[in-house]
């Protein structure tokens, strides 16, 4: 099954690339690696699910926010590679989870993104990762995800 078919089956529409919030590029390519800048769970220029995990945001909401941030990473990826066939592998994602001091389930929140990437890309979507708890994020977003992809 093609990536486009999987996206359609999952009901996922890849959005336009969000305008950067500050002085950075959405992605930079070095050799066959594409480094995608951190993406927030934004839709139509608004943060979906603002707040901290363990306080204003519950696990289900956090996982959905991680999914949306990953979809926004894919928007950048698609804009840079053109065709999904040019993706060789999602190499790594790093998830920054805005949370209470005593919250320790960052890895579970990031599963929202990791599981989605595997559903979309199969083995090419399996990746290394880091899940980091942070005190605050831009626009009070619940999470931010950056991605490294290997491309043709």
N, C-alpha and C positions, 0 to 999 in steps of 0.2 A: 504494500500500500504506500502511496506517495505521501510526502509530508503535507502537501496541500490537502489531500484527502483526509489525513488524520486530523488536521486542524479543523476542517469542515465537520467531521464526525464529532469532534469534541466541542463544537460550537464556538471556536476561538477565531476572532477576527484580529489580524495583526494591524495595529494602529499606525498612524503616521508617527515619525520620530518626534518625541517631545523636544521643544526648544530647551537648550541648556539653561540652568538657573544661574550660572556664573561663568567665569572665564576658563572654559575647558572645551575639548572636542568630545562628541559622543563616542568616538572610537578612534583608535590609532592602530595601524597594522605594522608589525615588525616581522619580516619574513612571512611564514605561513600562519602566524598567530595574530588574531584580532583581539585587542584589548578593549572591552566595552566599558565605558564609564558607568558608575553607579546609577541605577535607575530606581525611581520611587514608584510606589503603587498609585500612579496618577492616571486619571481618565478625564479627557476634555480639560486639561490644565488644572484639575482639582485633585488633591490627595484623597484617595479612598481609604478610609480606616485610619484616621489620625489618632495619635495617643500612644500610650505605653502598654506593652504586654504585661499582664498581671494587674493592671489597673483599669484603664478605659477600654482595653482591647482583650478579648478572650482568645483562646487557642484557635478556634475555627476561623475567626476573623483574621487572625495573624497569618494563618496558613493561606487564606484567600488573598491577603495583601501580598504575600510572597509570590503566589502564582501570578498576580498582576504585574509585579515588578519584573518577574522573569519574562513575561510576555512583552513588556516594554524593552527589555534587553534584546529580545528576538526581533523587535521592530528595527532596532539599530543594526543588528546582524543582517537582516534581510536587505536593508537599505544599502549596506556596504557590499554584500556578495551578489545581489541580484537574484540568483536562482538558488533554491534550497540544495540542489545537487552539488553546489560548491562548498557546502559544509562537510568537513571531514570528521569533526569531533567537537563536542562541548568539552573543553579540557578541565575548566575549574570555574566554580562560582564562589563568591564570598558574600555572605549575608550579614548585614548589620541589623540587629534587632533592638529597637528602642524598648527598654523594659525597666521594671522596678529593680532595685539593687539585689533583692533576694530571688529574682526570677532565674531559673536555671534550665529552661527548656528551649533554648535558642535553636538547638538542632532539630527539634520537633517542628518548630515554626518553619524552618528552612526546608523541611520535607515537602511543604506545599510546592515550592519551586522545583526541587529535585525530582519528585514523582511526576510532575507535569512534563519536564524535559524528557524523561524516559518514555512517557506515553507518546509524546510527539515524535521523537527521533529514534526510539528503540535503543540499541547498543551505542549508537553515536551520541545519545543524550546522557549516558552515564558519565560521571565526572568526579574529580576530586573537589573538595570544598572546605570552607571554614565558616562557622557560625559564631558571630561575636555579639555579645550584649553591650549596648552603648547607652549612655545617659540621655542623649538627644540626637535628633536627625533633622535635616532641612525640612521646613514646612510642617514640623511635628509628625512626620510620616512614621508609621509603625515599623517600617523596614526599608532597607535600601540594598539592592543587589548589583554586584558587578560581575562580569563574565569574561572568560578568556575562551576563545574558540579557535580551532585549527581549521584553516580554509585553503581552498585551491588557489 
